[in-house]
């Protein structure tokens, strides 16, 4: 039950009790007291018509004044409650729009100096502190990622040079190769963190140009064939309509390659990967499905969280750092699209992406319809 409804019911109850009290007082004044006065002055019982006349007077008072007063009170109370609670509704809607990217935007204050105004001031102080904390975390992550790049680059170069040294034994060469793989993995994590941190701070500019999404999908199909060969995974294309969108070619290619790489890695030997592109209304819908182990329902809501990896991915055979899907989500949302994942354990996992078509594509679709 809302506060407005509760206050209205309370107000109606008070009015109802007030009307009962008014009726009781009126009855006592117009009936009981008049009868007592007549008895004392005339020493006889009032006539039947006099008692009936008193009852009619009481009824006229209740009907003529009591009910209109009650209706007016209810209407006025409802309007007053609505006016008083309007700032609460506005504050609730403004607070519901707060997320990590607009913490620096203060909630509007009424300026009345009342309790709600002070509550808004408290909310603004809280969001300002959160904004400062997020900002410091982003700055730390960005600086740390930047500082890590130099030593990782040096280690990478030294290990590559060591692998070219013919004087090293086979054991040392294998150890150097393992270390090089780990350095490359760390470098990939650092690059992903740098990208996401800059994206959170709005420091990543995306190019906006018309491009054929079907061409990018066919390029991703070729990449998938190359990636799938060592894993004995079959790759197929289930439709690829010619569609044009506006976006950043480099980032969209990164998106498709990321999803294709995941579909191949998190698969079973002899499994399959299926790509598809089609028009759905005013959007281009890209799907990629694989026959992997699947994702439990309780983990589906977290697959796009940073550094999240399911239990099946915590093994030495699958390389990854848990940032790929976070980067994919950022690329999709930055292009005004949406991404979602559906999975059936032991059967199939499907990632669906929808991106808005350009004006020409939308117009052509409307004309054909």
Rosetta blueprint (number, residue, H / E / L):
1 X L
2 X L
3 X H
4 X H
5 X H
6 X H
7 X H
8 X H
9 X H
10 X H
11 X H
12 X H
13 X H
14 X H
15 X H
16 X H
17 X H
18 X H
19 X H
20 X H
21 X H
22 X H
23 X H
24 X H
25 X H
26 X H
27 X H
28 X H
29 X H
30 X H
31 X H
32 X H
33 X H
34 X H
35 X H
36 X H
37 X H
38 X H
39 X H
40 X H
41 X H
42 X H
43 X L
44 X L
45 X L
46 X L
47 X L
48 X H
49 X H
50 X H
51 X H
52 X H
53 X H
54 X H
55 X H
56 X H
57 X H
58 X H
59 X H
60 X H
61 X H
62 X H
63 X H
64 X H
65 X H
66 X H
67 X H
68 X H
69 X H
70 X H
71 X H
72 X H
73 X H
74 X H
75 X H
76 X H
77 X H
78 X H
79 X H
80 X H
81 X H
82 X H
83 X H
84 X H
85 X H
86 X H
87 X H
88 X H
89 X H
90 X H
91 X H
92 X H
93 X H
94 X H
95 X H
96 X H
97 X L
98 X L
99 X L
100 X L
101 X L
102 X L
103 X L
104 X L
105 X L
106 X L
107 X L
108 X L
109 X L
110 X L
111 X L
112 X L
113 X L
114 X L
115 X H
116 X H
117 X H
118 X H
119 X H
120 X H
121 X H
122 X H
123 X H
124 X H
125 X H
126 X H
127 X H
128 X H
129 X H
130 X H
131 X H
132 X H
133 X H
134 X H
135 X H
136 X H
137 X H
138 X H
139 X H
140 X H
141 X H
142 X H
143 X H
144 X H
145 X H
146 X H
147 X H
148 X H
149 X H
150 X H
151 X H
152 X H
153 X H
154 X H
155 X H
156 X H
157 X H
158 X H
159 X H
160 X H
161 X H
162 X H
163 X H
164 X L
165 X L
166 X L
167 X L
168 X L
169 X L
170 X H
171 X H
172 X H
173 X H
174 X H
175 X H
176 X H
177 X H
178 X H
179 X H
180 X H
181 X H
182 X H
183 X H
184 X H
185 X H
186 X H
187 X H
188 X H
189 X H
190 X H
191 X H
192 X H
193 X H
194 X H
195 X H
196 X H
197 X H
198 X H
199 X H
200 X H
201 X L
202 X L
203 X L
204 X L
205 X L
206 X L
207 X L
208 X L
209 X E
210 X E
211 X E
212 X E
213 X H
214 X H
215 X H
216 X H
217 X H
218 X H
219 X H
220 X H
221 X H
222 X H
223 X H
224 X H
225 X H
226 X H
227 X H
228 X H
229 X H
230 X L
231 X L
232 X L
233 X L
234 X E
235 X E
236 X E
237 X E
238 X E
239 X E
240 X E
241 X L
242 X L
243 X L
244 X E
245 X E
246 X E
247 X E
248 X L
249 X H
250 X H
251 X H
252 X H
253 X H
254 X H
255 X H
256 X H
257 X H
258 X H
259 X H
260 X H
261 X H
262 X H
263 X H
264 X H
265 X H
266 X L
267 X L
268 X L
269 X L
270 X L
271 X L
272 X E
273 X E
274 X E
275 X E
276 X E
277 X E
278 X E
279 X E
280 X E
281 X L
282 X L
283 X E
284 X E
285 X E
286 X E
287 X E
288 X E
289 X E
290 X E
291 X L
292 X L
293 X L
294 X L
295 X L
296 X L
297 X H
298 X H
299 X H
300 X H
301 X L
302 X L
303 X L
304 X L
305 X L
306 X L
307 X L
308 X L
309 X L
310 X L
311 X H
312 X H
313 X H
314 X L
315 X L
316 X L
317 X L
318 X L
319 X L
320 X L
321 X L
322 X L
323 X L
324 X H
325 X H
326 X H
327 X H
328 X H
329 X H
330 X H
331 X H
332 X H
333 X H
334 X H
335 X L
336 X L
337 X L
338 X E
339 X E
340 X E
341 X E
342 X E
343 X E
344 X E
345 X L
346 X L
347 X L
348 X E
349 X E
350 X E
351 X E
352 X E
353 X E
354 X E
355 X E
356 X E
357 X E
358 X L
359 X H
360 X H
361 X H
362 X H
363 X H
364 X H
365 X H
366 X H
367 X H
368 X H
369 X L
